Amino acid sequence: PAMVVKTELCNFSGYRIYPGHGRRFIRGDSKPFWFIGSRTLRDFNKKRNPRKLPWTQLYRRLNKKGTTEEVQRRRARKTVKVQRAIEGADLATIRAKRNQKPEVRVAAREAALREIKENKRKKQAEKKTTTQKSAGNKGKGQKVGKMANKSSKR
């Protein structure tokens, strides 16, 4: 493991200050300032603006100096819709249905609905006939009133 060295940042130039280098200036309000050398301390005392001095990190950052080409914005990939087959329908049938004309689709839907309705009618007709037959068989026994039926269970 490499040794970690505590570095400070120069308050004026923005350069790193390694141990044993630079100066610390403590203002009257007890705020400490670190400077890498006499040049930065002098400019700070003269109240020069580091944004206007081309050699400072602030200036370089503001004016986009020295930024490498690698840091270009990466273009986001456009999402591509992929049609996949689903259970019970392969891709060819899905595509065929999608490419159908609306009139054909409406006609197919109506035909399917008609078929379902006919099947329902048939089932109901069958139910009616079976219930009528079973009702005919029940009627042969002795009829018992509601109250008589309840009293016999006790």
C-alpha positions in Angstrom: 0.0 0.0 0.0 1.2 3.5 -0.9 1.7 6.1 1.8 -1.0 8.7 1.9 0.4 12.3 2.1 -1.8 15.0 3.5 -1.9 17.9 1.1 -3.5 21.3 1.3 -4.9 23.4 -1.6 -3.5 26.9 -2.3 -6.3 29.3 -1.6 -5.2 31.6 -4.5 -3.8 29.4 -7.3 -5.6 26.1 -6.6 -2.3 24.1 -6.7 -1.6 21.3 -4.2 0.7 22.1 -1.3 2.8 19.2 0.0 4.1 19.0 3.6 7.1 21.3 4.2 6.0 23.7 1.5 4.0 26.9 1.3 2.8 29.4 3.9 -0.2 29.7 6.1 -1.7 33.1 6.7 -4.3 33.6 9.4 -6.6 36.5 8.8 -8.0 38.8 11.6 -11.2 36.8 11.8 -9.2 33.6 12.4 -9.7 32.2 8.9 -6.6 30.3 7.7 -5.3 30.6 4.1 -2.7 28.4 2.6 -0.4 29.7 -0.2 2.0 27.7 -2.3 4.6 30.5 -2.4 5.4 34.2 -2.1 3.9 34.9 -5.5 0.4 33.7 -4.5 0.7 35.4 -1.1 1.7 38.7 -2.7 -1.2 38.6 -5.2 -3.6 37.7 -2.5 -2.4 40.7 -0.4 -2.7 43.0 -3.4 -6.4 41.8 -3.7 -5.9 40.5 -7.2 -8.6 38.3 -8.7 -7.3 34.8 -9.4 -10.0 34.4 -12.1 -8.1 37.0 -14.2 -4.6 35.5 -13.9 -4.0 32.9 -16.6 -1.7 30.7 -14.5 -4.2 29.9 -11.8 -6.4 26.9 -11.7 -9.6 29.0 -11.3 -8.8 30.8 -14.6 -8.0 27.6 -16.4 -11.3 26.0 -15.2 -13.4 29.1 -16.1 -11.9 29.3 -19.6 -11.9 25.6 -20.2 -8.1 25.2 -20.7 -6.4 21.9 -20.7 -9.6 19.7 -20.8 -8.8 16.5 -22.5 -10.8 15.1 -25.4 -11.7 12.0 -23.4 -14.1 14.0 -21.2 -16.4 14.7 -24.2 -20.1 14.0 -23.6 -21.0 10.4 -24.4 -24.0 10.1 -26.6 -26.8 8.1 -25.2 -27.8 5.2 -27.3 -31.2 5.4 -28.8 -33.5 2.7 -27.6 -34.5 0.3 -30.3 -37.8 -1.5 -30.1 -37.5 -5.2 -30.7 -40.6 -7.3 -31.5 -40.5 -10.7 -29.9 -42.7 -13.7 -30.2 -44.9 -14.5 -27.2 -46.4 -17.7 -26.0 -49.1 -18.9 -28.3 -48.1 -16.6 -31.2 -45.0 -16.7 -33.3 -43.4 -13.5 -34.7 -44.9 -14.1 -38.2 -48.5 -14.2 -37.0 -47.9 -11.1 -34.8 -46.5 -9.2 -37.8 -49.3 -10.4 -40.0 -52.0 -9.2 -37.5 -50.2 -5.8 -37.1 -50.1 -5.3 -40.9 -53.8 -6.2 -41.4 -56.1 -3.5 -42.6 -58.5 -2.1 -39.9 -61.6 -3.3 -41.9 -60.3 -6.9 -41.9 -59.5 -6.7 -38.2 -63.0 -5.3 -37.4 -64.7 -8.0 -39.5 -62.6 -10.8 -37.8 -63.6 -9.5 -34.3 -67.3 -9.4 -35.2 -67.1 -12.9 -36.5 -65.4 -14.1 -33.3 -68.0 -12.3 -31.2 -70.9 -13.9 -33.2 -69.4 -17.3 -32.7 -69.0 -16.8 -28.9 -72.7 -15.6 -28.7 -73.9 -18.6 -30.6 -72.0 -21.0 -28.4 -73.6 -19.3 -25.3 -77.0 -19.6 -26.8 -76.5 -23.3 -27.4 -75.3 -23.9 -23.9 -78.3 -22.0 -22.4 -80.7 -24.0 -24.7 -79.1 -27.3 -23.5 -79.4 -26.1 -19.8 -83.0 -25.4 -20.3 -83.8 -28.8 -21.8 -81.9 -30.6 -19.0 -83.6 -28.5 -16.2 -87.0 -29.2 -17.8 -86.3 -33.0 -17.9 -85.1 -33.1 -14.3 -88.0 -30.9 -13.1 -90.4 -33.4 -14.8 -88.9 -36.3 -12.7 -89.1 -34.4 -9.4 -92.8 -33.5 -9.8 -93.8 -37.2 -9.5 -93.0 -37.4 -5.8 -95.3 -36.1 -3.0 -95.3 -32.3 -2.7 -94.4 -31.0 0.7 -95.0 -27.3 1.8 -92.2 -25.2 3.2 -93.3 -25.2 6.7 -93.8 -28.9 6.8 -90.3 -29.4 5.3 -88.8 -27.3 8.1 -90.7 -29.0 10.9 -89.6 -32.5 9.7 -85.9 -31.6 10.1 -86.3 -31.0 13.9 
